[in-house]
Amino acid sequence: MKIHHLNCGTMRPWATPEGLVCHVMLVEAPDGLVLVDSGLGLRDATDPAGRFGPGRRYVRPAFDRDEAAIAQVKELGFDPRDVRHIVLTHFDSDHTGGLADFPWAQVHLTAAESLAVHSPAGFVESRRYLSSQRDHGPIMVEHSPEAGEPWRGFAGAEELWPGIVLIALPGHTRGHAAVAVDAGDRWVFHAGDAFFHRNQLVGGKAPLAVAALERGVAHDWAKVRANHRRLAELRQTPDLLLVNAHDPELLRMATR
């Protein structure tokens, strides 16, 4: 399957010179187009406060309408109506902003994440899941990959369609997941927010503002740290490209 790697949301936190991206994958699947995450959407640009909340002052999104997934799908020559499925790593606003631009698409996420969205527990969850991100009535399809078969050392995974696998990877959020796509010559493993910066997988550190953000919004920090260690091992796999949601260099590497 051919994969297009898109930046659907430039963000510029303080003291982060290279900034952040919202790395969205557009997959040309046999029966239509599949988005992995949706980045920031058209509605976010018109209502930043209502759609993104106070966090916008920290990560400072550009809210560029040309970066919206639907704009880039059109620019690539596709009919947006052919985007039939959107697979989410999790339901944070910088991953779900584009959902409202594809109201006909089925939105796939873990059942654990769906439960957190609809029944938030604790301070962090009560602040992170904005109802404005789902007031258009998305068609949500729940999955339980943790109950599935192991996949390359991960305890549970579910094949959504041939060559597209949803992998349970909780930590950043209660029901966070990764998405692996078979691109023919290699697998592309989108780790979402399971790590924020490439340095974290080679014994280094993320920029301070990025590291503070990751720690501050983590649902389970111990699991986040365990994910860092597991993904550091995974990145050594010869037939696999590891990317995440926000590292601009990993996005550049994916497009080379």
N, C-alpha and C positions, 0 to 999 in steps of 0.2 A: 504494500500500500504506500502511496506517495504521501509524504507529510510536508506541510508548509508550516514553518515556524514564524510566528507573528508576535510583535510587541503590541499588546493591546492596553497599554497604560504606562507611560513614563512617570516615575516618581522621583523626587529629589529631597530625601531627608537631609537635615543639616549634617555637615561633616562627613558626607558620603560623596566624594568628588565624581565617581563614575555613575552615581545614581542607581536606581532600580528600574526594572521592567516588569511587565505582566506578561509572562511567556505563555502564549496560547498556541496549541497545535491544531491545525486544520488537517484532518485526515480524509483522503479520498478513498472511502470504503466502497466495496462492490455495490451496495444498494443505496448510496447517498453519501453525503458529507457528515463527518463527525467532528465536533469541537471538543478538545480537552481543555476545560476551563473556558471562561468567556471574557475575562478581563473587565475593563471599564467600558460602559456602553454609552449610547447617545443620551439617555435620560440623566446620567451622572453629570454630564456637562451642563445641563440646564438646572440641576438642583443638587449641587455638591453637598450642602449641609444635610439635606434630608436623605440623600442616597448613600453618603459615605460617613457622615457623623464627625465627631471631634477629631478622630484619627487623621483627618485630612491635613490638620495643622502640623502634624508630626512628619508624615511621609510626603506631603506636598505634591499631590498628583497634578499633572498638567491638564487633565480633562480635555484632551484634544479629540474632537469628534472624528478626525481622520484616522485616529488610531483604533477606533471602535472596530470590533470584529466584523460587524455587518458591512462597514465601509471597506474593509480590506478584502472580504469575500467578494464583494462587487468588483473591486479593483483587479482581482485575480481572474475575473471573467466568469465567475460562478453566479448562479441564481441563489440568493439567500434561502429561498424555499427548499432548496436541496439539502440544507442543514437540518437533518431529521433528528439528530441526537446530540446532546451535550453531556459529556461525562465530567463531573466535578471532582477535584481532589478534596475540596471542602467548601463551606458556604460563607467564607469571609467576603466582604463587599468587593474587594479588588479581584475576586474570582467569579463573582456572580453578576456584576453590573451589566454585562451584555445579555443576560437571559431575557430581559424584557424586549430585546430587539428580535428575538426568535421565539415568539409565544407559541408557535405551533410545534416546536421541537420538544421531544421527551428529554427530561433532565434526570440523569442517572447519578445517584450518590449512595453512600452506605446508609443502612437503616440506623446505625448509631449516630451518624451526623444529622440525619433527618429528625431523630428524637431530640438531639441537642438544640436544633433550630426551633422546634415547636414547643419544647419543654426545657428551656435553659435552666441550668443549675449553677449557682454561685455568681460572683461578681463579674468575672471575665465573660462567661457565656451570656449573661443578661445584657451586656454592653455590645457584644460583637455581632449578634444576629439581628439586623435591622428588618422590620416588617416591610419597609419600602422596597426591599429587594425581591419580594415575592407577592406584592400586591396586584400583579398582573395575572395571578393564578397559574403559575407554571405547572406543567404536567410532570410530576415528580415520580420517579420509579426507584424504589428502594432495593438495595442489594446487601447481602451479608457475606462478603468475601472471607471473613474470618472463619466461616464454617466450611469453606471450600478446600480444594487441594493445595498442598504446598507448591510454591513457585520459586525456583532458584534460591532456596534457603529461607524464603519468607513463609511464615506458618500457614497463611490462608490467602487464597486468591480465587477469583471467579472470572472465567472467560465470558465476556459479554457478547462478543461475536468472534468468529475465527480471526485470530491475530490481534485482538484487543482485550487486554486483561486488566481487571481491577484488583488491586492488592491492598489488603488492610495494612495501614501504617499509622496507627493512632499515636498521638503525642502532642502535636501542634494544636489539634482540636480533638474532641472526643471520638469523632468518626473519620478522621483524616485518612485518605487513601492515596496510593500512587497509581499511575496508569502506564502500562507498557504496551507498545504498539510494534508489531512486526513490520519493518520497512523493507523486508526482502534480504538485503545484505547485512542487516543488523537489527537488533531490537532498540527502540528508543524508550527509555524509562523516565517518565516525567514524575519527579518526586514531589511536586507541589511545594509546600512549605516545610517539608520534612527536614530540610536544611536551607539556610538563607544565602550562604556564600561559599564559593569553591574552596577557600582556605580551610574551612572547617573539616574538610575531608582529607587534608594532608598534614594535619597537626598544627595548622596555623589558626588565626583568629579572623573573625569578620570585623569590618569597621565597627567602631564602638556604638554608633547610633543604631546600626543594624542588629548587632548582638543584643543591645538593650531591648529593642523592639521584640526580637524573637523570644527572649527570656520573659518579658513582661506579659505577653499574650499566650504563652504556652499553657495548654490544659494540663499536661503532665510532663514536667521537665526531665524527670528520669527517663521517660520513654523517648523524649527528644534526643537526649544524649546517646541512648542506645541506638536510635536510628542513625545518628551521625556515624557511629562505629560500623554499623552494618553496611551503610551506603559507601563508606570508605573502602570496604572490601569489594563491594559490587562494582565500583568504578574501574577495578582492575580487569573486569571481564572483557575479553577481546572482541566479542561480537555484540557488545552493548554500549550504547551512548547514554550517559547519565546527564539529565538536565533538571533544572528546578524552575520555580516560578519567577524568581526575582533577580537572579544574577545575570547582568548584561553580557559578561564575557561568555558564559555558557550558552546564551542565546546566539552570540556571534559564532561560536564554534559549531553550533548545530546547523547554521546556514552556509557554512563553507563547503 
